[in-house]
């Protein structure tokens, strides 16, 4: 037997043409209830390869761009932090230099002070010419020849 629907054969064995009412009837077919299946759209192989290549390169570009951004951001932060530390070190050096300068200014002022110079000169036996005249006039001598 075949998978074709069964035919009912008429009981006659004559070779003459059959009348429409005598034609064999087909067995009633069952209707299958199926969901329509949509066929997926397919692209030619060349288009598929181009799309894969584009996607691959786009992802690679995004990865490189993100990595470059992260590295440059890190380098920028390191440079800013280094300059901040350099500024702090420069301020501390400035404070120390200002203190040393004020000490030196006091010493220079004490050395350049008129009273201090005269006191030192008197201690070491140096007499200014104006003071020598005063000392001579006190003794009564004006000049010697």
Long-range contacts (C-beta under 8 A, 24 or more apart in sequence): 5-29
